[in-house]
């Protein structure tokens, strides 16, 4: 089973079939005008400059059909119309057929412009789905094959037939066929990877912005609780004095008790809300182990044991546990890695923490089946997934990983200066828990100490006044 967790991101972020909807009709019309201009120029130059005896009327008719189609599309449809998958496919099919008809009139594959059949196929491969691209390639292949046997000869006005040897015609056919398939695959894969990366980066930014907003909101609540502490304490003290002074006047005493109770309630509400507020100045730094515990906290109650092991300094000279910056990228990235381990562990996850004067290392180990060996080199890429087996569905019903969880974690942590490596137990990456975890997955995150640690004196020194949040 591919050990690739997904974040709380809609699985509909990426959908290949919507690419065609990104192409405006106006773009296709402009491209067709360029093709029409080129075709007319070739007909005029071939007739006047090289004295070719062409079927000029039929050639102009073929070009005229494209002109009429462009004019109708320009006047009927708005400029911002975007083509559907089917509409885009029909337009490209028409372009291929129109070009093939012109080649039929002008020598078939003996015409050097026959290579242009590849152009519409390349455009379609960049924007259409695999199914539509295959349909277009088959259509173009049949037309090109037909042109080998059926075409009007290219003749000069003196009656000289311009014809290349059959061997070269066959070579031209092979070259065009290979170019269609190769360029289609290359264009489709390249564009799909760009869209995958763009969508995954968008998901990463959304996750980071969500975490930052939650931290900011919590910070506002924490600051409010701090600022309102004094007036609430004053209200409570005054109400207590009123209760003593109103001895014998039960109705007024009850009102004073109610004021004191409501002041206590306000204090408790603000205190409970403030627990989520971690962006106060005094909590911008925290010991390394506390940041890891915060990252693991949402997954503590999921039926798996998360054991945080502080291995301590790896140097001969003891180095105290460092204080690090509580960056949202660090917390969210570690949380995704721990989530991934919890998702695939059988019972236990170990988080080993070690540090030195130069670097900080965190290893997240589980006792699951580990990463699939054939995906080790691709872990951290977006949308790495494979078909789930029946055993996978039984172990994790409802899970449909897309690889976004590890991609988001890797991207966020690398933004803080970390380097990540992935391995399975029993491999090259040695771990203290390796024998216990068997062949489970191991993720190691390593930072240079200067990237996230803070000087203990400055971290524990005077903080000054809290700063206002800016939207």
C-alpha positions in Angstrom: 0.0 0.0 0.0 1.3 3.4 -0.9 2.1 5.2 2.3 1.0 8.6 1.1 -1.4 10.7 3.2 -3.7 13.4 2.0 -4.4 16.7 3.7 -7.9 18.1 4.2 -7.9 19.3 0.6 -10.7 18.7 -1.8 -9.9 15.8 -4.1 -11.5 17.9 -6.9 -8.6 20.3 -6.9 -7.1 18.5 -9.8 -9.2 17.2 -12.7 -7.7 16.6 -16.1 -11.0 16.9 -18.0 -11.3 20.6 -17.1 -8.1 21.6 -19.0 -10.0 22.0 -22.2 -12.3 24.6 -20.6 -9.2 26.8 -20.1 -8.9 27.5 -23.9 -10.9 30.4 -25.2 -12.5 30.3 -28.6 -10.8 33.5 -29.5 -7.4 31.8 -29.0 -8.3 29.1 -31.4 -9.6 31.6 -33.9 -6.4 33.6 -33.8 -4.3 30.5 -34.4 -6.6 29.5 -37.3 -6.1 33.0 -38.9 -2.4 32.4 -38.8 -2.8 29.0 -40.4 -5.1 30.6 -43.1 -2.5 33.3 -43.9 0.2 30.7 -44.2 -1.9 28.5 -46.5 -2.8 31.4 -48.8 0.8 32.5 -48.9 1.9 29.0 -49.9 -0.7 28.7 -52.6 0.2 32.2 -54.1 3.9 31.6 -53.9 3.7 28.1 -55.3 1.5 29.3 -58.2 3.3 32.5 -59.2 6.9 32.0 -58.1 7.3 28.3 -58.9 4.7 27.9 -61.7 2.9 25.0 -60.0 -0.2 23.8 -61.7 -2.5 23.6 -58.6 -6.2 23.0 -58.3 -6.4 26.6 -57.3 -10.2 26.7 -57.1 -10.4 23.7 -54.7 -7.5 25.0 -52.7 -9.2 28.4 -52.2 -12.4 26.6 -51.4 -10.7 24.6 -48.6 -9.1 27.8 -47.2 -12.4 29.7 -47.6 -14.3 27.1 -45.5 -11.9 28.0 -42.6 -12.4 31.7 -43.2 -16.1 31.3 -43.1 -15.9 29.2 -40.0 -13.8 31.8 -38.2 -16.1 34.7 -39.2 -19.2 32.8 -38.0 -17.5 31.9 -34.7 -16.3 35.5 -34.3 -19.7 37.1 -34.8 -21.9 34.5 -33.1 -20.0 33.7 -29.9 -18.7 36.2 -27.3 -14.9 36.8 -27.1 -14.6 35.3 -23.7 -16.3 32.0 -24.6 -14.3 29.0 -23.4 -14.5 25.7 -25.4 -15.8 22.5 -23.9 -13.9 19.3 -24.3 -16.2 18.2 -27.2 -16.1 21.6 -28.9 -12.3 21.8 -28.7 -12.0 18.3 -30.2 -14.3 19.2 -33.1 -12.3 22.3 -33.9 -9.0 20.5 -34.0 -10.5 17.6 -36.0 -11.7 20.1 -38.6 -8.3 21.7 -38.8 -6.6 18.3 -39.4 -9.2 17.4 -42.0 -8.8 20.8 -43.8 -5.0 20.5 -43.8 -5.2 16.9 -45.1 -7.5 18.0 -47.9 -5.1 20.7 -49.0 -2.3 18.1 -48.9 -4.4 15.8 -51.1 -4.7 18.6 -53.7 -1.0 19.4 -53.5 1.0 16.2 -53.8 0.2 14.3 -50.5 3.3 13.5 -48.5 5.6 14.7 -51.3 4.5 18.2 -50.2 7.1 19.4 -47.6 4.3 21.1 -45.7 2.8 17.7 -44.8 4.8 17.8 -41.5 2.3 20.5 -40.3 -0.2 17.8 -39.6 1.6 17.4 -36.3 0.7 21.0 -35.2 -3.0 20.5 -34.4 -2.2 17.2 -32.7 0.3 19.0 -30.5 -2.1 21.7 -29.5 -4.8 19.2 -28.6 -2.4 17.1 -26.5 -1.7 20.1 -24.4 -5.3 20.9 -23.5 -7.4 17.8 -24.2 -7.8 14.6 -22.2 -6.0 11.4 -23.1 -9.2 10.0 -24.7 -9.7 13.0 -27.0 -6.0 13.0 -27.8 -6.0 9.3 -28.8 -9.1 9.9 -31.0 -7.4 12.8 -32.7 -4.2 10.8 -33.2 -6.0 7.9 -34.8 -7.9 10.3 -37.1 -4.7 12.0 -38.1 -2.9 8.7 -38.6 -5.7 7.5 -40.9 -5.6 10.7 -43.0 -1.8 10.7 -43.3 -1.9 7.0 -44.3 -4.5 7.7 -46.9 -2.4 10.5 -48.3 0.3 8.0 -49.1 -1.9 6.3 -51.7 -4.5 8.9 -52.6 -3.5 12.4 -53.7 -3.2 14.6 -56.7 0.3 14.9 -58.1 2.3 18.1 -57.7 2.8 19.3 -61.3 4.4 22.4 -62.8 2.7 24.3 -65.7 5.3 22.6 -68.0 3.9 19.2 -67.1 6.8 18.1 -64.9 5.6 16.0 -62.0 7.4 16.8 -58.7 7.5 13.6 -56.9 10.0 12.2 -54.3 10.9 8.4 -54.4 8.6 6.0 -52.6 11.3 5.2 -50.0 11.3 8.9 -49.0 7.5 8.9 -49.0 7.5 5.9 -46.6 10.1 7.7 -44.5 7.9 10.8 -44.4 4.9 8.7 -43.3 7.0 7.0 -40.5 8.4 10.4 -39.4 5.0 12.1 -39.2 3.5 9.1 -37.3 6.3 8.9 -34.8 6.2 12.7 -34.3 2.5 12.7 -33.7 2.8 10.0 -31.0 5.9 11.4 -29.4 4.9 15.0 -29.3 1.4 14.1 -28.0 2.8 12.1 -25.2 5.5 14.7 -24.4 3.1 17.6 -24.5 0.4 15.9 -22.4 2.8 14.7 -19.7 4.6 18.0 -19.5 1.4 20.0 -19.2 -0.1 17.5 -16.7 2.9 17.8 -14.5 2.8 21.6 -14.6 -0.9 21.5 -13.6 -0.2 18.9 -10.9 2.5 21.1 -9.4 0.4 24.2 -9.7 -2.6 22.6 -8.0 -0.5 21.0 -5.3 1.3 24.3 -4.5 -2.1 26.0 -4.3 -3.2 23.3 -1.8 0.0 23.9 0.1 -0.6 27.7 0.3 -4.2 27.1 1.3 -3.1 24.8 4.2 -0.5 27.3 5.3 -2.9 30.2 5.2 -5.5 28.3 7.1 -3.0 27.4 9.8 -1.7 31.0 10.0 -5.3 32.4 10.2 -6.1 30.0 13.1 -2.9 31.0 14.9 -3.7 34.7 14.3 -7.2 34.3 15.6 -6.0 32.4 18.6 -3.5 35.1 19.3 -6.2 37.7 19.2 -8.2 35.7 21.7 -5.2 35.2 24.0 -4.4 38.9 23.9 -8.0 39.7 24.7 -8.0 37.3 27.6 -4.8 38.9 28.9 -6.0 42.5 28.5 -9.5 41.8 30.0 -8.0 40.0 33.0 -7.6 43.1 35.1 -11.1 44.6 34.5 -12.7 41.2 35.2 -10.8 40.8 38.4 -11.9 44.3 39.4 -15.5 43.4 38.7 -15.2 40.2 40.7 -13.6 42.0 43.7 -16.2 44.8 43.7 -19.1 42.3 43.5 -17.6 40.4 46.4 -17.5 43.5 48.5 -21.1 44.3 47.5 -22.2 40.9 48.7 -20.7 41.6 52.1 -22.2 45.1 52.3 -25.7 44.0 51.2 -26.1 41.6 54.1 -29.8 41.2 54.8 -30.9 42.4 51.4 -31.2 39.1 49.6 -32.5 40.4 46.3 -29.6 42.8 45.8 -27.2 40.2 47.2 -28.4 37.7 44.5 -27.7 40.3 41.8 -24.2 40.9 43.1 -23.5 37.1 43.2 -24.8 36.9 39.6 -22.4 39.6 38.6 -19.5 37.7 40.2 -20.5 34.4 38.6 -20.8 36.0 35.2 -17.3 37.6 35.6 -15.9 34.2 36.4 -17.7 32.8 33.4 -16.2 35.4 31.1 -12.8 34.6 32.5 -13.3 30.8 31.9 -14.5 31.4 28.4 -11.6 33.6 27.4 -9.2 31.2 29.0 -10.6 28.2 27.1 -10.6 30.1 23.8 -7.1 31.4 24.5 -5.7 27.8 24.6 -5.9 27.8 20.8 -4.1 31.2 20.7 -0.4 30.4 20.4 0.8 33.5 18.6 1.2 35.6 21.6 4.8 37.0 22.0 5.5 34.8 24.9 4.7 31.7 22.9 6.5 32.5 19.7 9.4 30.3 20.9 9.1 26.9 22.6 11.3 23.9 23.5 11.7 21.5 20.6 9.9 18.7 22.3 6.9 20.9 23.0 6.5 21.9 19.4 6.6 18.2 18.4 4.0 17.4 21.0 1.8 20.2 19.7 2.1 18.8 16.2 1.2 15.3 17.3 -1.6 16.4 19.6 -4.5 16.1 17.0 -3.5 12.4 16.4 -3.1 11.2 20.0 -6.7 9.9 20.2 -6.7 7.9 17.0 -6.0 4.5 18.5 -2.3 4.5 17.9 0.5 5.2 20.4 2.7 8.1 19.6 6.0 7.8 21.6 8.2 10.9 21.6 11.8 9.9 22.4 14.3 12.6 23.3 17.7 11.1 22.4 19.3 14.3 23.4 22.7 15.7 22.3 24.7 13.5 19.9 27.9 15.3 20.8 30.5 14.5 23.5 29.7 17.8 25.1 26.1 18.0 26.3 23.9 20.6 24.5 20.7 21.7 26.2 17.4 21.1 24.4 17.1 24.0 21.9 14.3 26.5 21.8 12.9 26.9 18.3 10.6 29.3 16.5 7.0 28.1 16.5 6.5 28.6 12.8 3.2 27.4 11.3 5.2 25.7 8.5 7.1 23.6 11.1 4.0 22.6 13.1 1.8 21.9 10.0 4.6 20.0 8.2 5.4 17.7 11.2 1.7 17.2 11.8 1.2 15.9 8.3 4.2 13.6 8.6 2.8 12.2 11.9 -0.6 11.9 10.4 0.9 9.8 7.6 2.6 7.6 10.1 -0.6 7.2 12.2 -2.6 6.4 9.0 -0.4 3.4 8.1 1.0 2.2 11.5 -0.2 -1.0 13.1 -0.1 0.2 16.7 2.9 2.5 17.4 4.7 5.6 16.1 8.1 6.6 17.4 9.3 10.2 17.1 13.1 10.3 17.8 14.5 13.8 18.5 18.2 14.5 18.6 20.3 17.7 18.4 23.7 19.1 18.3 25.3 22.5 18.2 25.0 22.4 14.4 21.8 20.6 13.5 18.5 19.3 14.7 17.1 15.9 13.6 13.6 14.4 13.9 12.8 10.9 12.8 9.3 9.7 12.5 9.0 5.9 12.5 6.0 3.6 12.4 5.5 -0.2 12.6 3.5 -0.4 9.4 4.5 -2.0 6.1 6.6 0.9 5.0 6.8 2.8 1.7 6.4 0.8 -1.6 9.9 0.3 -2.8 9.1 1.5 -6.4 7.7 4.8 -5.0 10.6 5.7 -2.6 12.2 8.0 -5.2 9.0 9.8 -5.9 7.8 10.4 -2.4 7.1 14.1 -1.9 5.8 14.6 -5.4 2.2 15.7 -5.7 -0.5 13.3 -6.8 1.6 10.1 -6.4 -1.0 7.4 -5.9 -1.7 3.9 -7.0 -4.8 1.7 -7.2 -5.7 0.3 -3.9 -6.0 -3.4 -3.3 -8.8 -5.1 -1.4 -6.6 -5.4 1.6 -5.9 -1.7 1.5 -9.6 -0.9 1.4 -10.3 -3.2 4.3 -7.5 -1.7 6.4 -8.4 1.9 5.6 -11.9 2.3 4.3 -12.7 5.7 3.0 -9.0 6.7 2.4 -8.1 7.9 -1.0 -4.6 9.3 -0.7 -3.4 11.6 -3.5 0.1 12.3 -2.2 -0.7 15.9 -1.2 -0.1 15.3 2.5 3.6 14.4 2.1 4.0 17.0 -0.7 2.6 19.8 1.6 4.7 18.6 4.5 7.9 18.5 2.4 7.2 21.9 0.8 6.5 23.6 4.1 9.4 22.1 6.0 11.9 22.8 3.2 10.7 26.4 3.3 12.1 26.5 6.9 15.5 25.2 5.7 14.9 21.5 6.5 16.0 18.5 4.3 13.8 15.4 4.2 14.7 11.8 3.5 12.4 8.7 3.2 13.3 5.1 3.8 12.0 1.8 5.2 13.2 -0.1 8.2 16.1 -2.4 7.5 17.5 0.0 4.9 20.4 2.3 4.9 18.8 4.7 7.4 19.7 3.4 10.8 17.3 4.0 13.7 17.1 3.1 17.4 13.6 1.8 16.8 14.5 0.0 13.6 14.5 -3.5 15.1 11.2 -2.8 16.8 9.4 -1.3 13.8 10.5 -4.0 11.4 10.0 -2.8 7.9 8.0 0.3 8.8 8.5 3.7 7.2 11.1 6.2 8.4 11.0 9.9 7.6 14.0 12.0 8.8 13.8 15.8 9.0 17.1 17.6 9.5 17.6 21.4 10.1 20.7 23.4 10.5 20.5 24.8 14.0 20.7 28.3 12.7 17.5 27.9 10.6 15.0 27.5 13.4 16.7 27.8 16.8 16.8 31.0 18.9 19.3 32.2 21.4 18.2 31.1 24.9 18.9 34.5 26.4 16.8 36.4 23.8 14.0 33.8 23.9 13.7 34.1 27.7 14.4 37.8 27.9 11.9 40.7 28.1 9.3 40.5 25.3 7.8 44.0 25.4 4.2 44.8 24.6 2.1 42.5 22.4 1.9 43.7 18.8 -1.4 44.3 17.0 -2.4 41.9 14.3 -2.7 43.4 10.8 -5.1 42.0 8.3 
